[in-house]
């Protein structure tokens, strides 16, 4: 039952959107309903918190990659592109002042 709940709970991005307090609240509820020993319940909550953080990081990485792809498709200048142009312009200005 516990494994089923974990798999169901982790499906999708639901866990990534939950706060630490909500995960702890759910863990306590699951612990009570399944009549888990306290140590096992804490372990379950810690696993859920760890998986939540991992899921958040993976989701952020995927979103960042997607945004980067779309910006490249739109041919929008990035902050790095603008910084490089500024450096080139500064260099040209210094050379022209000589």
ZABA-271055 format. One line per 8 residues: number of its first residue (from 1); their letters; for each residue y, z, x of N, C-alpha, C. Coordinates in Angstrom, 3 decimals. Each point is the difference from the previous one (the first is absolute). Layout:
N
NUM) a) Y Z X Y Z X Y Z X | ...
This chain:
98
1) xxxxxxxx) -1.194 0.000 0.826 1.194 0.000 -0.826 1.261 0.000 0.872 | -0.009 0.844 1.038 1.157 0.083 0.887 0.279 -1.346 0.658 | -1.060 -0.644 0.511 0.169 -1.299 0.656 0.517 -1.040 -0.982 | -0.505 0.040 -1.216 0.472 -0.927 -1.030 1.491 0.204 -0.250 | 0.421 1.239 -0.100 1.416 0.294 -0.220 0.849 -0.483 1.169 | -0.490 0.242 1.222 0.742 -0.444 1.173 0.187 -1.516 -0.009 | -1.080 -0.725 -0.227 0.073 -1.463 -0.002 0.907 -0.507 -1.112 | -0.135 0.580 -1.174 0.834 -0.411 -1.129 1.454 0.318 0.272
9) xxxxxxxx) 0.235 1.176 0.539 1.349 0.473 0.273 0.691 -0.850 1.049 | -0.760 -0.458 0.978 0.578 -0.771 1.092 0.193 -1.476 -0.322 | -0.581 -0.452 -1.067 0.126 -1.406 -0.357 1.465 -0.305 -0.308 | 0.446 -1.126 0.554 1.380 -0.393 -0.238 0.954 0.799 0.859 | 1.251 0.028 -0.437 1.031 0.698 0.770 0.374 1.334 -0.617 | -0.731 0.416 -1.002 0.324 1.250 -0.687 0.148 1.184 0.914 | -0.922 0.167 0.910 0.072 1.156 0.894 1.208 -0.084 0.921 | 0.380 -1.192 0.380 1.142 -0.151 0.901 1.289 0.419 -0.670
17) xxxxxxxx) 0.037 -0.093 -1.305 1.217 0.330 -0.732 0.068 1.461 -0.418 | -1.081 0.722 0.205 -0.030 1.404 -0.401 0.644 0.879 1.066 | 0.670 1.035 -0.453 0.583 0.952 0.925 -1.065 0.990 0.443 | 0.290 0.716 1.058 -0.929 1.005 0.517 -0.309 1.028 -1.091 | 1.029 0.416 -0.729 -0.199 0.988 -1.068 -0.936 -0.512 -1.079 | 0.155 -1.264 -0.378 -0.862 -0.579 -1.038 -1.442 -0.111 0.480 | -0.180 -0.356 1.263 -1.349 -0.103 0.554 -0.651 1.381 0.021 | 0.771 1.010 0.417 -0.535 1.361 0.014 -0.334 0.467 -1.417
25) xxxxxxxx) 0.855 -0.334 -0.942 -0.246 0.364 -1.399 -1.291 -0.654 -0.507 | -0.164 -1.279 0.288 -1.211 -0.705 -0.409 -1.231 0.588 0.689 | 0.144 0.320 1.299 -1.111 0.593 0.736 -0.442 1.320 -0.603 | 0.949 0.827 -0.401 -0.334 1.284 -0.629 -0.699 -0.213 -1.341 | 0.473 -0.996 -0.735 -0.608 -0.296 -1.299 -1.451 -0.475 0.184 | -0.202 -0.895 0.967 -1.346 -0.502 0.278 -0.891 1.147 0.471 | 0.549 0.833 0.876 -0.760 1.150 0.507 -0.444 0.897 -1.149 | 0.902 0.271 -0.929 -0.341 0.873 -1.128 -1.027 -0.660 -0.910
33) xxxxxxxx) 0.197 -1.282 -0.311 -0.908 -0.691 -0.918 -1.400 -0.154 0.586 | -0.073 -0.224 1.303 -1.306 -0.179 0.639 -0.562 1.320 0.534 | 0.760 1.058 -0.192 -0.403 1.336 0.454 -0.380 -0.009 1.492 | 0.882 -0.588 0.781 -0.198 -0.073 1.452 0.364 1.336 0.626 | -0.657 0.340 1.094 0.457 1.164 0.766 1.406 -0.281 0.542 | 0.753 1.054 0.232 1.394 -0.162 0.435 0.108 -0.814 1.291 | -0.873 0.258 0.950 0.050 -0.731 1.276 -0.242 -1.494 -0.216 | -0.938 -0.334 -0.861 -0.282 -1.407 -0.292 1.181 -0.648 -0.729
41) xxxxxxxx) 0.627 0.766 -0.880 1.179 -0.502 -0.701 1.151 -0.286 0.949 | 0.230 0.904 0.973 1.049 -0.232 1.012 -0.315 -1.235 0.833 | -1.280 -0.134 0.368 -0.408 -1.161 0.781 0.252 -1.282 -0.789 | -0.331 0.021 -1.283 0.217 -1.153 -0.875 1.490 -0.351 -0.055 | 0.858 1.009 -0.186 1.454 -0.251 -0.057 0.511 -0.556 1.320 | -0.469 0.565 1.117 0.438 -0.495 1.315 -0.415 -1.453 0.215 | -1.200 -0.347 -0.448 -0.452 -1.392 0.097 0.887 -0.911 -0.843 | 0.342 0.460 -1.199 0.853 -0.797 -0.883 1.393 -0.184 0.605
49) xxxxxxxx) 0.543 1.061 0.589 1.317 -0.099 0.637 -0.041 -0.973 1.178 | -1.064 0.083 0.809 -0.142 -0.899 1.145 -0.111 -1.452 -0.467 | -0.817 -0.224 -1.016 -0.170 -1.361 -0.517 1.287 -0.507 -0.633 | 0.750 0.906 -0.617 1.283 -0.385 -0.586 0.947 -0.500 1.081 | 0.089 0.730 1.104 0.876 -0.404 1.104 -0.444 -1.331 0.596 | -1.298 -0.164 0.185 -0.520 -1.259 0.544 0.329 -1.163 -0.935 | -0.177 0.222 -1.289 0.277 -1.043 -0.994 1.481 -0.349 -0.009 | 0.858 1.013 0.099 1.446 -0.245 0.037 0.372 -0.849 1.212
57) xxxxxxxx) -0.546 0.364 1.157 0.312 -0.753 1.221 -0.472 -1.444 -0.114 | -1.208 -0.199 -0.511 -0.521 -1.359 -0.161 0.837 -0.803 -0.988 | 0.400 0.635 -1.091 0.815 -0.674 -1.004 1.358 -0.379 0.576 | 0.623 0.925 0.725 1.291 -0.296 0.624 -0.112 -1.164 0.977 | -1.079 -0.014 0.776 -0.206 -1.071 0.977 -0.148 -1.349 -0.704 | -0.775 -0.036 -1.085 -0.199 -1.249 -0.739 1.298 -0.476 -0.631 | 0.780 0.927 -0.548 1.281 -0.376 -0.600 0.931 -0.548 1.070 | 0.057 0.675 1.143 0.854 -0.446 1.098 -0.390 -1.403 0.464
65) xxxxxxxx) -1.303 -0.244 0.137 -0.469 -1.322 0.415 0.368 -1.061 -1.036 | -0.145 0.324 -1.272 0.325 -0.951 -1.065 1.487 -0.328 -0.010 | 0.828 1.019 0.133 1.452 -0.223 0.013 0.383 -0.864 1.193 | -0.598 0.293 1.145 0.290 -0.781 1.209 -0.371 -1.470 -0.201 | -1.170 -0.249 -0.616 -0.426 -1.381 -0.271 0.990 -0.713 -0.912 | 0.408 0.690 -1.066 0.918 -0.623 -0.943 1.359 -0.268 0.622 | 0.475 0.904 0.834 1.271 -0.229 0.676 -0.096 -1.192 0.944 | -1.141 -0.140 0.674 -0.194 -1.152 0.880 -0.021 -1.290 -0.808
73) xxxxxxxx) -0.656 0.027 -1.164 -0.040 -1.189 -0.864 1.396 -0.367 -0.491 | 0.808 1.025 -0.279 1.353 -0.250 -0.480 0.946 -0.365 1.132 | -0.485 0.129 1.235 0.782 -0.304 1.196 1.265 0.863 0.071 | -0.171 1.284 -0.282 1.099 0.965 0.046 0.051 0.605 1.396 | 1.206 0.127 0.538 0.161 0.589 1.330 -0.339 1.489 -0.064 | -0.739 0.445 1.005 -0.356 1.411 0.074 1.043 0.752 0.822 | -0.093 1.297 -0.012 0.902 0.826 0.804 -0.150 -0.356 1.476 | -1.238 -0.249 0.407 -0.268 -0.378 1.388 0.677 -1.335 0.330
81) xxxxxxxx) -0.085 -0.973 -0.919 0.645 -1.304 0.204 1.516 0.169 0.166 | 0.588 0.822 -0.858 1.447 0.212 0.056 0.400 0.706 1.294 | -0.802 0.951 0.444 0.283 0.711 1.249 -0.061 -0.965 1.179 | -0.992 -0.885 0.013 -0.113 -0.987 1.077 1.204 -0.942 0.007 | 0.448 -0.414 -1.179 1.172 -0.881 -0.074 1.248 0.729 0.487 | 0.135 1.275 -0.347 1.149 0.784 0.447 0.012 0.104 1.522 | -1.172 0.253 0.577 -0.096 0.102 1.456 0.373 -1.318 0.670 | -0.459 -1.108 -0.566 0.340 -1.322 0.552 1.506 -0.255 -0.120
89) xxxxxxxx) 0.563 0.362 -1.126 1.437 -0.193 -0.216 0.805 0.848 0.973 | -0.416 1.263 0.175 0.690 0.878 0.957 -0.048 -0.591 1.404 | -1.157 -0.542 0.371 -0.166 -0.594 1.325 0.920 -1.210 0.156 | 0.044 -0.855 -1.028 0.881 -1.172 0.051 1.467 0.404 0.072 | 0.382 1.031 -0.729 1.388 0.471 0.047 0.374 0.496 1.393 | -0.911 0.735 0.636 0.259 0.498 1.347 0.110 -1.141 0.982 | -0.853 -1.006 -0.138 0.030 -1.145 0.905 1.291 -0.805 -0.180 | 0.483 -0.094 -1.206 1.213 -0.796 -0.258 1.248 0.710 0.469
97) xx) -0.051 1.316 0.152 1.152 0.783 0.479 0.189 -0.114 1.499 | -1.016 -0.490 0.710 0.091 -0.108 1.465 0.928 -1.072 0.356
